[in-house]
Amino acid sequence: MLTSLQLELLKTFSRPIPEEQVLEIKQLLAEYFARKVDEGVDTLFAEKGWDSNTVES
């Protein structure tokens, strides 16, 4: 079963696009999810009161 995001992406990209654009879109998605991970880690550190010393130990 496809998620709503997957269905939306299929609709958006239902026409052929150049490989260069496919790579650009992949890069944008990778950057988006990397940013979300960073934000999640920042939130976790703030909630737990962690700092760089926590990472070292």
C-alpha distance matrix in Angstrom:
0.0 3.8 6.6 9.7 11.6 9.6 9.9 13.5 14.3 13.4 15.6 18.2 18.5 18.2 21.8 23.4 24.8 27.4 26.6 28.8 26.6 23.5 25.5 26.6 23.1 22.1 25.3 24.7 21.3 23.0 25.9 23.8 22.0 25.4 27.0 24.6 25.4 29.1 28.9 27.3 30.0 32.7 31.6 31.6 35.0 36.4 35.2 36.6 39.7 39.0 40.8 41.5 43.6 40.6 38.8 42.0 42.4
3.8 0.0 3.8 6.6 8.0 5.9 6.4 9.8 10.6 10.0 12.3 14.7 15.2 15.3 18.9 20.5 21.7 24.4 23.7 25.7 23.2 20.3 22.4 23.2 19.7 18.9 22.1 21.3 18.0 20.1 22.8 20.6 19.2 22.8 24.2 22.0 23.2 26.7 26.5 25.3 28.1 30.6 29.7 30.1 33.4 34.6 33.8 35.4 38.2 37.6 39.1 39.8 42.2 39.4 37.5 40.7 41.4
6.6 3.8 0.0 3.8 5.3 5.1 6.3 8.6 9.9 10.7 12.5 14.2 15.4 16.2 19.8 21.6 22.3 24.9 24.3 25.7 23.0 20.3 22.2 22.5 18.8 18.2 21.0 19.7 16.3 18.5 20.8 18.2 16.9 20.6 21.6 19.1 20.5 24.0 23.4 22.3 25.4 27.6 26.5 27.1 30.5 31.4 30.6 32.4 35.2 34.7 36.4 37.3 39.7 36.9 35.3 38.6 39.3
9.7 6.6 3.8 0.0 3.8 5.5 5.1 6.1 8.6 9.9 10.6 12.2 14.2 15.1 18.7 21.0 21.5 24.5 24.4 25.5 22.4 20.2 22.3 22.1 18.3 18.4 21.0 19.1 16.2 18.9 20.7 17.8 17.2 21.0 21.4 19.1 21.2 24.3 23.3 22.6 26.0 27.8 26.6 27.7 31.0 31.6 30.8 33.0 35.7 35.5 37.0 38.1 40.7 38.1 36.5 40.0 40.9
11.6 8.0 5.3 3.8 0.0 3.8 5.4 5.1 6.1 8.6 9.9 10.4 12.1 13.9 17.1 19.0 19.0 21.6 21.3 22.2 19.1 16.9 18.8 18.4 14.6 14.7 17.2 15.3 12.4 15.2 17.0 14.3 13.9 17.7 18.2 16.2 18.4 21.5 20.8 20.5 23.7 25.4 24.7 25.9 29.0 29.8 29.5 31.6 34.0 33.5 34.8 35.6 38.4 36.0 34.2 37.6 38.7
9.6 5.9 5.1 5.5 3.8 0.0 3.8 5.4 5.1 6.2 8.7 9.8 10.5 11.8 15.2 16.7 17.2 19.8 19.3 20.8 18.0 15.4 17.5 17.9 14.2 14.0 17.1 15.9 12.9 15.6 18.0 15.9 15.3 18.9 20.1 18.4 20.2 23.4 23.2 22.8 25.7 27.8 27.3 28.2 31.3 32.4 32.1 33.9 36.4 35.6 36.8 37.3 40.0 37.6 35.5 38.8 39.9
9.9 6.4 6.3 5.1 5.4 3.8 0.0 3.8 5.4 5.1 6.3 8.6 10.0 10.3 14.0 16.3 17.4 20.5 20.7 22.3 19.3 17.1 19.7 19.9 16.3 16.7 19.9 18.4 15.9 18.9 21.1 18.8 18.6 22.3 23.1 21.4 23.5 26.6 26.1 25.8 28.9 30.8 30.1 31.2 34.3 35.2 34.8 36.8 39.3 38.8 40.0 40.7 43.4 41.0 39.1 42.4 43.5
13.5 9.8 8.6 6.1 5.1 5.4 3.8 0.0 3.8 5.4 5.1 6.1 8.6 9.8 13.1 15.6 16.1 19.3 19.8 20.9 17.5 15.9 18.6 18.1 14.4 15.6 18.3 16.3 14.3 17.7 19.3 16.9 17.4 21.1 21.4 20.0 22.6 25.3 24.6 24.8 28.0 29.5 28.9 30.4 33.4 34.0 33.9 36.2 38.4 38.0 39.0 39.7 42.7 40.5 38.6 41.9 43.3
14.3 10.6 9.9 8.6 6.1 5.1 5.4 3.8 0.0 3.8 5.4 5.0 6.0 8.2 11.1 12.9 13.0 15.9 16.1 17.3 14.1 12.2 14.9 14.7 11.0 12.1 15.2 13.6 11.7 15.0 17.0 15.1 15.7 19.2 20.0 19.1 21.4 24.1 24.0 24.3 27.2 28.8 28.7 30.2 32.9 33.8 34.0 36.1 38.1 37.3 38.1 38.4 41.5 39.4 37.2 40.4 42.0
13.4 10.0 10.7 9.9 8.6 6.2 5.1 5.4 3.8 0.0 3.8 5.5 5.3 5.6 9.2 11.2 12.4 15.7 16.1 18.0 15.1 13.0 16.2 16.7 13.3 14.3 17.7 16.7 14.8 17.9 20.2 18.6 19.0 22.4 23.5 22.6 24.7 27.5 27.5 27.7 30.5 32.3 32.2 33.5 36.2 37.3 37.3 39.3 41.5 40.6 41.4 41.7 44.7 42.5 40.2 43.3 44.8
15.6 12.3 12.5 10.6 9.9 8.7 6.3 5.1 5.4 3.8 0.0 3.8 5.6 5.2 8.6 11.7 13.0 16.6 17.9 19.4 16.2 14.9 18.3 18.1 14.9 16.6 19.7 18.1 16.7 20.2 22.0 20.1 21.0 24.5 25.1 24.2 26.7 29.3 28.9 29.3 32.4 33.8 33.5 35.1 37.9 38.6 38.7 40.9 43.1 42.5 43.3 43.7 46.8 44.7 42.6 45.8 47.3
18.2 14.7 14.2 12.2 10.4 9.8 8.6 6.1 5.0 5.5 3.8 0.0 3.8 5.8 8.0 10.6 10.8 14.3 15.7 16.6 13.2 12.4 15.7 15.0 11.9 14.2 16.9 15.2 14.4 18.0 19.4 17.8 19.2 22.4 22.8 22.4 25.1 27.3 27.1 28.0 30.9 32.1 32.1 33.9 36.5 37.1 37.5 39.8 41.7 41.0 41.5 41.8 45.1 43.2 41.0 44.2 46.0
18.5 15.2 15.4 14.2 12.1 10.5 10.0 8.6 6.0 5.3 5.6 3.8 0.0 3.8 5.4 7.2 7.7 11.1 12.4 13.9 10.8 9.7 13.3 13.4 10.6 12.7 15.7 14.8 14.2 17.4 19.3 18.3 19.5 22.5 23.5 23.4 25.6 27.9 28.2 29.0 31.6 33.1 33.4 35.1 37.5 38.4 39.0 41.0 42.8 41.8 42.2 42.2 45.4 43.6 41.2 44.1 46.0
18.2 15.3 16.2 15.1 13.9 11.8 10.3 9.8 8.2 5.6 5.2 5.8 3.8 0.0 3.8 6.8 9.0 12.6 14.2 16.4 13.7 12.5 16.3 16.8 14.3 16.0 19.3 18.5 17.7 20.8 22.9 21.9 22.9 26.0 27.0 26.7 28.9 31.4 31.6 32.2 34.9 36.5 36.6 38.1 40.7 41.7 42.1 44.1 46.0 45.1 45.6 45.6 48.7 46.8 44.4 47.4 49.1
21.8 18.9 19.8 18.7 17.1 15.2 14.0 13.1 11.1 9.2 8.6 8.0 5.4 3.8 0.0 3.8 6.4 10.1 12.4 14.6 12.2 11.9 15.6 16.1 14.4 16.5 19.5 19.0 18.9 21.9 23.8 23.2 24.6 27.4 28.4 28.6 30.8 33.0 33.4 34.3 36.8 38.3 38.7 40.4 42.7 43.7 44.3 46.3 48.1 47.0 47.2 47.0 50.3 48.6 46.0 48.8 50.8
23.4 20.5 21.6 21.0 19.0 16.7 16.3 15.6 12.9 11.2 11.7 10.6 7.2 6.8 3.8 0.0 3.8 6.9 9.2 11.7 10.2 9.8 13.4 14.5 13.5 15.3 18.2 18.4 18.6 21.1 23.2 23.2 24.5 26.9 28.3 28.8 30.7 32.8 33.6 34.6 36.8 38.4 39.2 40.7 42.8 44.1 44.9 46.7 48.3 46.9 46.9 46.5 49.7 48.2 45.4 48.0 50.1
24.8 21.7 22.3 21.5 19.0 17.2 17.4 16.1 13.0 12.4 13.0 10.8 7.7 9.0 6.4 3.8 0.0 3.8 6.5 8.3 6.5 7.0 10.4 11.1 10.6 12.8 15.2 15.5 16.3 18.7 20.4 20.8 22.5 24.5 25.8 26.7 28.7 30.4 31.4 32.7 34.7 36.1 37.2 38.8 40.6 41.9 43.0 44.8 46.2 44.7 44.5 43.9 47.2 45.9 43.0 45.6 47.8
27.4 24.4 24.9 24.5 21.6 19.8 20.5 19.3 15.9 15.7 16.6 14.3 11.1 12.6 10.1 6.9 3.8 0.0 3.8 5.3 5.4 6.5 8.9 10.1 10.9 12.7 14.5 15.6 16.9 18.6 20.2 21.3 23.0 24.5 26.0 27.4 29.0 30.5 31.9 33.4 35.0 36.4 37.8 39.4 40.9 42.4 43.7 45.3 46.5 44.8 44.2 43.3 46.6 45.6 42.5 44.8 47.3
26.6 23.7 24.3 24.4 21.3 19.3 20.7 19.8 16.1 16.1 17.9 15.7 12.4 14.2 12.4 9.2 6.5 3.8 0.0 3.8 5.4 4.9 6.3 8.6 9.8 10.5 12.4 14.2 15.3 16.4 18.4 19.9 21.2 22.4 24.3 25.8 27.0 28.5 30.2 31.5 32.9 34.5 36.1 37.4 38.9 40.6 42.0 43.3 44.5 42.5 41.9 40.8 44.0 43.0 39.8 42.0 44.4
28.8 25.7 25.7 25.5 22.2 20.8 22.3 20.9 17.3 18.0 19.4 16.6 13.9 16.4 14.6 11.7 8.3 5.3 3.8 0.0 3.8 5.4 5.2 6.3 8.7 9.9 10.7 12.5 14.4 15.4 16.6 18.5 20.2 21.0 22.6 24.6 25.9 27.0 28.7 30.4 31.6 32.9 34.7 36.2 37.4 39.0 40.7 42.0 42.9 41.0 40.2 39.0 42.3 41.6 38.4 40.5 43.1
26.6 23.2 23.0 22.4 19.1 18.0 19.3 17.5 14.1 15.1 16.2 13.2 10.8 13.7 12.2 10.2 6.5 5.4 5.4 3.8 0.0 3.8 5.3 4.9 6.1 8.5 9.7 10.4 12.2 14.0 15.1 16.3 18.3 19.7 20.9 22.5 24.3 25.5 26.8 28.5 30.2 31.3 32.8 34.5 36.0 37.3 38.8 40.4 41.5 39.8 39.2 38.4 41.8 40.8 37.9 40.3 42.8
23.5 20.3 20.3 20.2 16.9 15.4 17.1 15.9 12.2 13.0 14.9 12.4 9.7 12.5 11.9 9.8 7.0 6.5 4.9 5.4 3.8 0.0 3.8 5.5 5.2 6.2 8.6 9.9 10.6 12.2 14.2 15.3 16.6 18.2 19.9 21.2 22.6 24.3 25.8 27.0 28.6 30.2 31.6 33.0 34.6 36.2 37.5 38.9 40.2 38.5 38.1 37.3 40.5 39.3 36.3 38.7 41.1
25.5 22.4 22.2 22.3 18.8 17.5 19.7 18.6 14.9 16.2 18.3 15.7 13.3 16.3 15.6 13.4 10.4 8.9 6.3 5.2 5.3 3.8 0.0 3.8 5.4 5.0 6.2 8.6 9.9 10.4 12.3 14.2 15.4 16.3 18.2 20.0 21.0 22.4 24.3 25.7 26.8 28.4 30.2 31.4 32.7 34.5 36.0 37.2 38.3 36.4 35.7 34.6 37.8 36.8 33.7 35.9 38.4
26.6 23.2 22.5 22.1 18.4 17.9 19.9 18.1 14.7 16.7 18.1 15.0 13.4 16.8 16.1 14.5 11.1 10.1 8.6 6.3 4.9 5.5 3.8 0.0 3.8 5.4 5.1 6.2 8.7 9.8 10.5 12.3 14.4 15.2 16.4 18.4 20.0 21.0 22.5 24.4 25.7 26.8 28.6 30.2 31.4 32.8 34.6 36.1 36.9 35.2 34.4 33.5 37.0 36.1 33.2 35.5 38.2
23.1 19.7 18.8 18.3 14.6 14.2 16.3 14.4 11.0 13.3 14.9 11.9 10.6 14.3 14.4 13.5 10.6 10.9 9.8 8.7 6.1 5.2 5.4 3.8 0.0 3.8 5.3 5.0 6.2 8.5 9.8 10.4 12.3 14.1 15.2 16.6 18.4 19.9 21.0 22.6 24.4 25.6 27.0 28.6 30.2 31.5 32.9 34.6 35.7 34.2 33.9 33.3 36.7 35.5 32.7 35.4 37.8
22.1 18.9 18.2 18.4 14.7 14.0 16.7 15.6 12.1 14.3 16.6 14.2 12.7 16.0 16.5 15.3 12.8 12.7 10.5 9.9 8.5 6.2 5.0 5.4 3.8 0.0 3.8 5.5 5.1 6.1 8.6 9.8 10.7 12.1 14.1 15.4 16.5 18.3 19.9 21.0 22.5 24.2 25.7 26.9 28.5 30.2 31.5 32.8 34.1 32.3 32.0 31.3 34.5 33.2 30.2 32.8 35.0
25.3 22.1 21.0 21.0 17.2 17.1 19.9 18.3 15.2 17.7 19.7 16.9 15.7 19.3 19.5 18.2 15.2 14.5 12.4 10.7 9.7 8.6 6.2 5.1 5.3 3.8 0.0 3.8 5.4 5.0 6.1 8.5 10.0 10.4 12.1 14.2 15.3 16.3 18.2 19.9 21.0 22.3 24.2 25.6 26.8 28.4 30.1 31.4 32.3 30.4 29.7 28.8 32.2 31.2 28.2 30.6 33.2
24.7 21.3 19.7 19.1 15.3 15.9 18.4 16.3 13.6 16.7 18.1 15.2 14.8 18.5 19.0 18.4 15.5 15.6 14.2 12.5 10.4 9.9 8.6 6.2 5.0 5.5 3.8 0.0 3.8 5.5 5.1 6.1 8.7 9.8 10.5 12.4 14.3 15.3 16.5 18.4 20.0 21.0 22.5 24.3 25.7 26.9 28.5 30.2 31.2 29.7 29.2 28.7 32.2 31.2 28.5 31.2 33.7
21.3 18.0 16.3 16.2 12.4 12.9 15.9 14.3 11.7 14.8 16.7 14.4 14.2 17.7 18.9 18.6 16.3 16.9 15.3 14.4 12.2 10.6 9.9 8.7 6.2 5.1 5.4 3.8 0.0 3.8 5.4 5.0 6.2 8.5 9.8 10.6 12.4 14.2 15.3 16.5 18.4 19.9 21.1 22.5 24.3 25.7 26.9 28.5 29.9 28.4 28.4 28.1 31.4 29.9 27.4 30.3 32.4
23.0 20.1 18.5 18.9 15.2 15.6 18.9 17.7 15.0 17.9 20.2 18.0 17.4 20.8 21.9 21.1 18.7 18.6 16.4 15.4 14.0 12.2 10.4 9.8 8.5 6.1 5.0 5.5 3.8 0.0 3.8 5.4 5.3 6.0 8.5 9.9 10.6 12.3 14.2 15.3 16.5 18.3 19.9 21.0 22.5 24.3 25.7 26.9 28.1 26.2 25.9 25.3 28.6 27.2 24.4 27.1 29.3
25.9 22.8 20.8 20.7 17.0 18.0 21.1 19.3 17.0 20.2 22.0 19.4 19.3 22.9 23.8 23.2 20.4 20.2 18.4 16.6 15.1 14.2 12.3 10.5 9.8 8.6 6.1 5.1 5.4 3.8 0.0 3.8 5.5 5.0 6.1 8.6 9.9 10.4 12.2 14.1 15.2 16.3 18.2 19.8 20.9 22.4 24.2 25.6 26.4 24.7 24.1 23.6 27.1 26.0 23.4 26.1 28.6
23.8 20.6 18.2 17.8 14.3 15.9 18.8 16.9 15.1 18.6 20.1 17.8 18.3 21.9 23.2 23.2 20.8 21.3 19.9 18.5 16.3 15.3 14.2 12.3 10.4 9.8 8.5 6.1 5.0 5.4 3.8 0.0 3.8 5.5 5.2 6.3 8.8 10.0 10.6 12.4 14.4 15.3 16.6 18.4 20.0 21.1 22.5 24.4 25.5 24.3 24.2 24.3 27.7 26.3 24.0 27.1 29.3
22.0 19.2 16.9 17.2 13.9 15.3 18.6 17.4 15.7 19.0 21.0 19.2 19.5 22.9 24.6 24.5 22.5 23.0 21.2 20.2 18.3 16.6 15.4 14.4 12.3 10.7 10.0 8.7 6.2 5.3 5.5 3.8 0.0 3.8 5.3 4.9 6.2 8.6 9.7 10.4 12.3 14.1 15.2 16.4 18.3 19.9 20.9 22.4 23.9 22.5 22.7 22.8 25.9 24.2 21.9 25.0 26.9
25.4 22.8 20.6 21.0 17.7 18.9 22.3 21.1 19.2 22.4 24.5 22.4 22.5 26.0 27.4 26.9 24.5 24.5 22.4 21.0 19.7 18.2 16.3 15.2 14.1 12.1 10.4 9.8 8.5 6.0 5.0 5.5 3.8 0.0 3.8 5.4 5.1 6.2 8.6 9.8 10.6 12.3 14.2 15.3 16.5 18.4 19.9 21.0 22.1 20.3 20.0 19.7 22.9 21.5 19.0 21.9 24.1
27.0 24.2 21.6 21.4 18.2 20.1 23.1 21.4 20.0 23.5 25.1 22.8 23.5 27.0 28.4 28.3 25.8 26.0 24.3 22.6 20.9 19.9 18.2 16.4 15.2 14.1 12.1 10.5 9.8 8.5 6.1 5.2 5.3 3.8 0.0 3.8 5.4 5.0 6.1 8.6 9.8 10.4 12.3 14.2 15.2 16.4 18.2 19.9 20.7 19.3 19.1 19.2 22.7 21.5 19.4 22.5 24.8
24.6 22.0 19.1 19.1 16.2 18.4 21.4 20.0 19.1 22.6 24.2 22.4 23.4 26.7 28.6 28.8 26.7 27.4 25.8 24.6 22.5 21.2 20.0 18.4 16.6 15.4 14.2 12.4 10.6 9.9 8.6 6.3 4.9 5.4 3.8 0.0 3.8 5.4 5.0 6.1 8.6 9.8 10.5 12.2 14.2 15.3 16.3 18.2 19.6 18.6 19.1 19.8 23.0 21.2 19.5 22.9 24.7
25.4 23.2 20.5 21.2 18.4 20.2 23.5 22.6 21.4 24.7 26.7 25.1 25.6 28.9 30.8 30.7 28.7 29.0 27.0 25.9 24.3 22.6 21.0 20.0 18.4 16.5 15.3 14.3 12.4 10.6 9.9 8.8 6.2 5.1 5.4 3.8 0.0 3.8 5.4 5.0 6.1 8.6 9.8 10.4 12.2 14.1 15.2 16.3 17.8 16.3 16.8 17.2 20.1 18.2 16.2 19.6 21.2
29.1 26.7 24.0 24.3 21.5 23.4 26.6 25.3 24.1 27.5 29.3 27.3 27.9 31.4 33.0 32.8 30.4 30.5 28.5 27.0 25.5 24.3 22.4 21.0 19.9 18.3 16.3 15.3 14.2 12.3 10.4 10.0 8.6 6.2 5.0 5.4 3.8 0.0 3.8 5.4 5.1 6.1 8.6 9.8 10.5 12.2 14.2 15.3 16.0 14.4 14.3 14.6 17.9 16.5 14.6 17.9 20.0
28.9 26.5 23.4 23.3 20.8 23.2 26.1 24.6 24.0 27.5 28.9 27.1 28.2 31.6 33.4 33.6 31.4 31.9 30.2 28.7 26.8 25.8 24.3 22.5 21.0 19.9 18.2 16.5 15.3 14.2 12.2 10.6 9.7 8.6 6.1 5.0 5.4 3.8 0.0 3.8 5.5 5.0 6.1 8.6 9.9 10.5 12.2 14.2 15.0 14.3 14.8 16.0 19.2 17.6 16.5 20.0 21.7
27.3 25.3 22.3 22.6 20.5 22.8 25.8 24.8 24.3 27.7 29.3 28.0 29.0 32.2 34.3 34.6 32.7 33.4 31.5 30.4 28.5 27.0 25.7 24.4 22.6 21.0 19.9 18.4 16.5 15.3 14.1 12.4 10.4 9.8 8.6 6.1 5.0 5.4 3.8 0.0 3.8 5.4 5.1 6.1 8.6 9.8 10.5 12.1 13.9 13.2 14.4 15.9 18.6 16.4 15.4 19.1 20.3
30.0 28.1 25.4 26.0 23.7 25.7 28.9 28.0 27.2 30.5 32.4 30.9 31.6 34.9 36.8 36.8 34.7 35.0 32.9 31.6 30.2 28.6 26.8 25.7 24.4 22.5 21.0 20.0 18.4 16.5 15.2 14.4 12.3 10.6 9.8 8.6 6.1 5.1 5.5 3.8 0.0 3.8 5.4 5.0 6.1 8.5 9.8 10.4 11.7 10.2 11.1 12.3 14.9 12.8 11.7 15.4 16.7
32.7 30.6 27.6 27.8 25.4 27.8 30.8 29.5 28.8 32.3 33.8 32.1 33.1 36.5 38.3 38.4 36.1 36.4 34.5 32.9 31.3 30.2 28.4 26.8 25.6 24.2 22.3 21.0 19.9 18.3 16.3 15.3 14.1 12.3 10.4 9.8 8.6 6.1 5.0 5.4 3.8 0.0 3.8 5.5 5.1 6.2 8.6 10.0 10.2 9.4 9.9 11.6 14.6 13.1 12.6 16.1 17.7
31.6 29.7 26.5 26.6 24.7 27.3 30.1 28.9 28.7 32.2 33.5 32.1 33.4 36.6 38.7 39.2 37.2 37.8 36.1 34.7 32.8 31.6 30.2 28.6 27.0 25.7 24.2 22.5 21.1 19.9 18.2 16.6 15.2 14.2 12.3 10.5 9.8 8.6 6.1 5.1 5.4 3.8 0.0 3.8 5.5 5.1 6.1 8.5 9.7 10.1 11.8 14.2 16.7 14.6 14.8 18.5 19.4
31.6 30.1 27.1 27.7 25.9 28.2 31.2 30.4 30.2 33.5 35.1 33.9 35.1 38.1 40.4 40.7 38.8 39.4 37.4 36.2 34.5 33.0 31.4 30.2 28.6 26.9 25.6 24.3 22.5 21.0 19.8 18.4 16.4 15.3 14.2 12.2 10.4 9.8 8.6 6.1 5.0 5.5 3.8 0.0 3.8 5.4 5.1 6.0 8.2 8.0 10.5 12.9 14.7 12.1 12.4 16.2 16.5
35.0 33.4 30.5 31.0 29.0 31.3 34.3 33.4 32.9 36.2 37.9 36.5 37.5 40.7 42.7 42.8 40.6 40.9 38.9 37.4 36.0 34.6 32.7 31.4 30.2 28.5 26.8 25.7 24.3 22.5 20.9 20.0 18.3 16.5 15.2 14.2 12.2 10.5 9.9 8.6 6.1 5.1 5.5 3.8 0.0 3.8 5.6 5.3 5.6 4.7 6.7 9.5 11.4 9.3 10.0 13.5 14.2
36.4 34.6 31.4 31.6 29.8 32.4 35.2 34.0 33.8 37.3 38.6 37.1 38.4 41.7 43.7 44.1 41.9 42.4 40.6 39.0 37.3 36.2 34.5 32.8 31.5 30.2 28.4 26.9 25.7 24.3 22.4 21.1 19.9 18.4 16.4 15.3 14.1 12.2 10.5 9.8 8.5 6.2 5.1 5.4 3.8 0.0 3.8 5.6 5.1 6.6 8.5 11.8 13.7 12.1 13.4 16.6 17.3
35.2 33.8 30.6 30.8 29.5 32.1 34.8 33.9 34.0 37.3 38.7 37.5 39.0 42.1 44.3 44.9 43.0 43.7 42.0 40.7 38.8 37.5 36.0 34.6 32.9 31.5 30.1 28.5 26.9 25.7 24.2 22.5 20.9 19.9 18.2 16.3 15.2 14.2 12.2 10.5 9.8 8.6 6.1 5.1 5.6 3.8 0.0 3.8 5.6 7.9 10.9 14.4 15.5 13.2 14.9 18.2 18.1
36.6 35.4 32.4 33.0 31.6 33.9 36.8 36.2 36.1 39.3 40.9 39.8 41.0 44.1 46.3 46.7 44.8 45.3 43.3 42.0 40.4 38.9 37.2 36.1 34.6 32.8 31.4 30.2 28.5 26.9 25.6 24.4 22.4 21.0 19.9 18.2 16.3 15.3 14.2 12.1 10.4 10.0 8.5 6.0 5.3 5.6 3.8 0.0 3.8 5.4 9.1 12.4 12.8 10.2 12.3 15.4 14.8
39.7 38.2 35.2 35.7 34.0 36.4 39.3 38.4 38.1 41.5 43.1 41.7 42.8 46.0 48.1 48.3 46.2 46.5 44.5 42.9 41.5 40.2 38.3 36.9 35.7 34.1 32.3 31.2 29.9 28.1 26.4 25.5 23.9 22.1 20.7 19.6 17.8 16.0 15.0 13.9 11.7 10.2 9.7 8.2 5.6 5.1 5.6 3.8 0.0 3.8 6.7 10.4 10.8 9.2 11.8 14.4 14.2
39.0 37.6 34.7 35.5 33.5 35.6 38.8 38.0 37.3 40.6 42.5 41.0 41.8 45.1 47.0 46.9 44.7 44.8 42.5 41.0 39.8 38.5 36.4 35.2 34.2 32.3 30.4 29.7 28.4 26.2 24.7 24.3 22.5 20.3 19.3 18.6 16.3 14.4 14.3 13.2 10.2 9.4 10.1 8.0 4.7 6.6 7.9 5.4 3.8 0.0 3.8 7.1 7.7 5.7 8.0 10.8 10.9
40.8 39.1 36.4 37.0 34.8 36.8 40.0 39.0 38.1 41.4 43.3 41.5 42.2 45.6 47.2 46.9 44.5 44.2 41.9 40.2 39.2 38.1 35.7 34.4 33.9 32.0 29.7 29.2 28.4 25.9 24.1 24.2 22.7 20.0 19.1 19.1 16.8 14.3 14.8 14.4 11.1 9.9 11.8 10.5 6.7 8.5 10.9 9.1 6.7 3.8 0.0 3.8 5.4 5.4 6.9 9.1 10.4
41.5 39.8 37.3 38.1 35.6 37.3 40.7 39.7 38.4 41.7 43.7 41.8 42.2 45.6 47.0 46.5 43.9 43.3 40.8 39.0 38.4 37.3 34.6 33.5 33.3 31.3 28.8 28.7 28.1 25.3 23.6 24.3 22.8 19.7 19.2 19.8 17.2 14.6 16.0 15.9 12.3 11.6 14.2 12.9 9.5 11.8 14.4 12.4 10.4 7.1 3.8 0.0 3.8 5.3 5.1 6.4 8.8
43.6 42.2 39.7 40.7 38.4 40.0 43.4 42.7 41.5 44.7 46.8 45.1 45.4 48.7 50.3 49.7 47.2 46.6 44.0 42.3 41.8 40.5 37.8 37.0 36.7 34.5 32.2 32.2 31.4 28.6 27.1 27.7 25.9 22.9 22.7 23.0 20.1 17.9 19.2 18.6 14.9 14.6 16.7 14.7 11.4 13.7 15.5 12.8 10.8 7.7 5.4 3.8 0.0 3.8 5.4 5.0 6.3
40.6 39.4 36.9 38.1 36.0 37.6 41.0 40.5 39.4 42.5 44.7 43.2 43.6 46.8 48.6 48.2 45.9 45.6 43.0 41.6 40.8 39.3 36.8 36.1 35.5 33.2 31.2 31.2 29.9 27.2 26.0 26.3 24.2 21.5 21.5 21.2 18.2 16.5 17.6 16.4 12.8 13.1 14.6 12.1 9.3 12.1 13.2 10.2 9.2 5.7 5.4 5.3 3.8 0.0 3.8 5.5 5.3
38.8 37.5 35.3 36.5 34.2 35.5 39.1 38.6 37.2 40.2 42.6 41.0 41.2 44.4 46.0 45.4 43.0 42.5 39.8 38.4 37.9 36.3 33.7 33.2 32.7 30.2 28.2 28.5 27.4 24.4 23.4 24.0 21.9 19.0 19.4 19.5 16.2 14.6 16.5 15.4 11.7 12.6 14.8 12.4 10.0 13.4 14.9 12.3 11.8 8.0 6.9 5.1 5.4 3.8 0.0 3.8 5.5
42.0 40.7 38.6 40.0 37.6 38.8 42.4 41.9 40.4 43.3 45.8 44.2 44.1 47.4 48.8 48.0 45.6 44.8 42.0 40.5 40.3 38.7 35.9 35.5 35.4 32.8 30.6 31.2 30.3 27.1 26.1 27.1 25.0 21.9 22.5 22.9 19.6 17.9 20.0 19.1 15.4 16.1 18.5 16.2 13.5 16.6 18.2 15.4 14.4 10.8 9.1 6.4 5.0 5.5 3.8 0.0 3.8
42.4 41.4 39.3 40.9 38.7 39.9 43.5 43.3 42.0 44.8 47.3 46.0 46.0 49.1 50.8 50.1 47.8 47.3 44.4 43.1 42.8 41.1 38.4 38.2 37.8 35.0 33.2 33.7 32.4 29.3 28.6 29.3 26.9 24.1 24.8 24.7 21.2 20.0 21.7 20.3 16.7 17.7 19.4 16.5 14.2 17.3 18.1 14.8 14.2 10.9 10.4 8.8 6.3 5.3 5.5 3.8 0.0
